[in-house]
Amino acid sequence: MTKPAVARRHLPSSPFKPPVTRPPKQFAIGDRVTHDEYGLGRVIRIENEIAVFVDFGSLQARIMSPYGKLTKL
């Protein structure tokens, strides 16, 4: 099953709770992070909140927003 292309809007008359909107992830230089594929790393550069550069030791990677696989420790 695939996701819908556009998020569905919540109707005020719906008996269900509206979906929770999470704020975008914020990273700062020096933050310790973990990535699902690359493992532990440290943020070394931020590019206009579009991407972050992370040093994973043997690899430096540019991770694009919305940072689905990146988690701040």
C-alpha positions, -999 to +999 in steps of 0.1 A: +000+000+000+013+035-009+010+068+010-014+094-004+004+121-024-012+149-003-020+149+034-057+147+041-072+176+059-090+171+092-127+179+092-140+198+123-170+175+124-149+143+126-151+122+157-114+114+155-086+135+169-067+157+144-032+144+134-003+156+155+020+179+136+055+176+148+079+205+146+108+201+121+140+187+135+165+213+145+203+205+146+232+226+158+269+223+150+285+198+173+253+178+180+257+141+184+234+122+161+226+087+149+216+076+115+198+044+106+224+034+079+257+052+089+256+049+127+269+075+152+282+109+141+285+146+148+270+175+129+298+196+114+279+220+091+244+232+085+232+244+051+202+268+054+181+242+072+180+222+039+207+198+048+232+189+075+267+176+070+276+148+095+310+133+102+306+096+109+343+089+114+352+072+082+325+090+061+312+125+059+276+126+046+252+153+035+218+145+049+188+163+033+157+175+051+133+162+065+159+140+082+138+109+085+167+086+094+186+111+115+180+113+153+196+137+178+211+120+209 
